[in-house]
């Protein structure tokens, strides 16, 4: 991949990355079409909570739109407060919330070809273009309830996942190794289901929104940048300026759980 004539670098925190991904997903042609005429079914998850905000156009209590979560093992009161509520699944029909309809029921009973399912992930094997979902529910949770219909009905599966979830190793091989002794997958070892669809990380998000070429050139940080990423954006002056304009509206996004509940 050759760099183009104008370039700049940017550091994004995990929360800023989630907001960026959410903004790009909400603007995707597939999502816009389904918003006008069809179903958009948003599974629960931290990144998907940001997507719900972008689709609805107002803040939500993001901690209430999460099922499984990864927090420090000694998590303290803050995590308990963050994830204290429960918000119903968000399913949009022609842009309007369908009250009382779960994502699983919508996918299985009402979705048709061209509708959109948005499902987050716990692991990302970026090089091999595959994501993974940790499975703890005996029936496979949301993944188990939707995956057959997603492929059987011809639905758009969008997988928003931040680059901080990249893993060390081949995800297919890791999943195979765990599944080789399936009786060990309980109670302390989750299963890993592979998820294949349209993966949207911060790289794809910035490229979609601006047309710039985007590379990740670093990762990690301190003082709030733990899990953060260095991105290099290149392209025409207008494209790189576009990146700067997009990020101006995102930089400073509060850490997940730090903002007051709405």
Secondary structure as the mmCIF struct_conf table of DSSP 4:
data_model
#
loop_
_struct_conf.conf_type_id
_struct_conf.id
_struct_conf.beg_label_comp_id
_struct_conf.beg_label_asym_id
_struct_conf.beg_label_seq_id
_struct_conf.end_label_comp_id
_struct_conf.end_label_asym_id
_struct_conf.end_label_seq_id
BEND BEND1 UNK A 5 UNK A 5
STRN STRN1 UNK A 6 UNK A 12
HELX_RH_AL_P HELX_RH_AL_P1 UNK A 14 UNK A 27
HELX_RH_AL_P HELX_RH_AL_P2 UNK A 29 UNK A 36
BEND BEND2 UNK A 37 UNK A 38
STRN STRN2 UNK A 39 UNK A 42
BEND BEND3 UNK A 45 UNK A 45
HELX_RH_AL_P HELX_RH_AL_P3 UNK A 46 UNK A 56
TURN_TY1_P TURN_TY1_P1 UNK A 57 UNK A 57
BEND BEND4 UNK A 58 UNK A 58
HELX_RH_3T_P HELX_RH_3T_P1 UNK A 62 UNK A 65
BEND BEND5 UNK A 67 UNK A 68
BEND BEND6 UNK A 73 UNK A 74
HELX_RH_AL_P HELX_RH_AL_P4 UNK A 76 UNK A 82
TURN_TY1_P TURN_TY1_P2 UNK A 83 UNK A 83
STRN STRN3 UNK A 90 UNK A 93
TURN_TY1_P TURN_TY1_P3 UNK A 94 UNK A 95
STRN STRN4 UNK A 96 UNK A 97
TURN_TY1_P TURN_TY1_P4 UNK A 99 UNK A 100
HELX_RH_AL_P HELX_RH_AL_P5 UNK A 103 UNK A 105
HELX_RH_PI_P HELX_RH_PI_P1 UNK A 106 UNK A 110
TURN_TY1_P TURN_TY1_P5 UNK A 113 UNK A 114
STRN STRN5 UNK A 116 UNK A 118
BEND BEND7 UNK A 122 UNK A 122
STRN STRN6 UNK A 123 UNK A 125
TURN_TY1_P TURN_TY1_P6 UNK A 126 UNK A 129
STRN STRN7 UNK A 130 UNK A 135
BEND BEND8 UNK A 137 UNK A 137
TURN_TY1_P TURN_TY1_P7 UNK A 138 UNK A 139
HELX_RH_AL_P HELX_RH_AL_P6 UNK A 141 UNK A 153
TURN_TY1_P TURN_TY1_P8 UNK A 154 UNK A 154
STRN STRN8 UNK A 156 UNK A 160
HELX_RH_3T_P HELX_RH_3T_P2 UNK A 163 UNK A 165
STRN STRN9 UNK A 166 UNK A 166
BEND BEND9 UNK A 168 UNK A 169
HELX_RH_AL_P HELX_RH_AL_P7 UNK A 171 UNK A 179
TURN_TY1_P TURN_TY1_P9 UNK A 180 UNK A 181
HELX_RH_3T_P HELX_RH_3T_P3 UNK A 182 UNK A 184
BEND BEND10 UNK A 185 UNK A 189
STRN STRN10 UNK A 191 UNK A 195
BEND BEND11 UNK A 197 UNK A 197
STRN STRN11 UNK A 198 UNK A 200
HELX_RH_AL_P HELX_RH_AL_P8 UNK A 202 UNK A 210
STRN STRN12 UNK A 213 UNK A 219
BEND BEND12 UNK A 222 UNK A 222
TURN_TY1_P TURN_TY1_P10 UNK A 223 UNK A 224
TURN_TY1_P TURN_TY1_P11 UNK A 226 UNK A 227
STRN STRN13 UNK A 229 UNK A 235
HELX_RH_AL_P HELX_RH_AL_P9 UNK A 237 UNK A 248
TURN_TY1_P TURN_TY1_P12 UNK A 249 UNK A 252
HELX_LH_PP_P HELX_LH_PP_P1 UNK A 253 UNK A 255
TURN_TY1_P TURN_TY1_P13 UNK A 256 UNK A 258
BEND BEND13 UNK A 259 UNK A 259
HELX_LH_PP_P HELX_LH_PP_P2 UNK A 260 UNK A 261
#
